[in-house]
Amino acid sequence: MKESRSTGKIRLAIMLSSTLAVGFLLGYLASAFVPLVPRPQSPAASMAAAPSPKLSPSEIDAALKAAHASLEAGDVQAAWEKYHQILTTDPNHVEALTHLGIILMASKRPDEAIKLYDRALRLNPQYAHALFDKGQALKEKGDAKGAAEAYQRFLALVPPDSDDAKRVKGWIAELARSNKVQQGNGETSRQER
């Protein structure tokens, strides 16, 4: 009897924490693509509806470290809040944009993640991390050509003998093999007609 109660409590706790995480993620999605430009307001109205305070450059660095630590620990909600706070202060922070994309990928939302990677890459086309993650998102979506292009751009930016470069080269070869197999299957089915 006691075991079933504790199991029920554990299930309830898991369900509630999952619901909260999804709620925060949906809240982000609702605001992620709206430009982070404050609306003109009277001073009285802005005091009543003041967003979280802007961060100083040293606070941005600390918030970024905290967000990364939260993400690595699996605390998606805390990571999302910190990355969003950084973007409220600096809407052009490519690292925060890219890591929010990682959170979206973990939530099986590759299209939204790709939009954030593209936004980061418009701000800094040389940001290798966004290219790496964009390649993974495109690969997951089944866009072999797009993934290979992102990976090739990534390889142009990193040392060729790095572990990431070796891994990406393997993925490119895998994508090329899978593309040839798909093309071969298409030709076979056309010949059968």
GIZIQUI-V271005 format. One line per field, one symbol per residue. ss: DSSP state (~ for helix, > for strand, _ for the rest). phi: phi as a letter, one per 20 degrees, with the letter a starting at -180 (. if undefined). A space follows every 10 residues. Layout:
ss: ???
phi: ???
//
This chain:
ss: _~~~~~~~~~ ~~~~~~~~~~ ~~~~~~~~~~ ~~________ __~~~~~~__ ______~~~~ ~~~~~~~~~~ ~~~__~~~~~ ~~~~~~~~~_ ___~~~~~~~ ~~~~~~___~ ~~~~~~~~~~ ~~~____~~~ ~~~~~~~~~~ ~__~~~~~~~ ~~~~~_____ __~~~~~~~~ ~~~~~~~~~~ ~~~~~~~~~~ ~~_
phi: .fffffffff ffffffffff ffffffffgf dfdegedfff cfgfffffdf fgffefgfff ffffffffff ffeneffffg fffffffffc fdffffgfff ffffffemcf ffffffffff fffbfeefgf fgffgfffff fnefffffff ffffffddgf dfffffffff ffffffffff ffffffffff fff
//
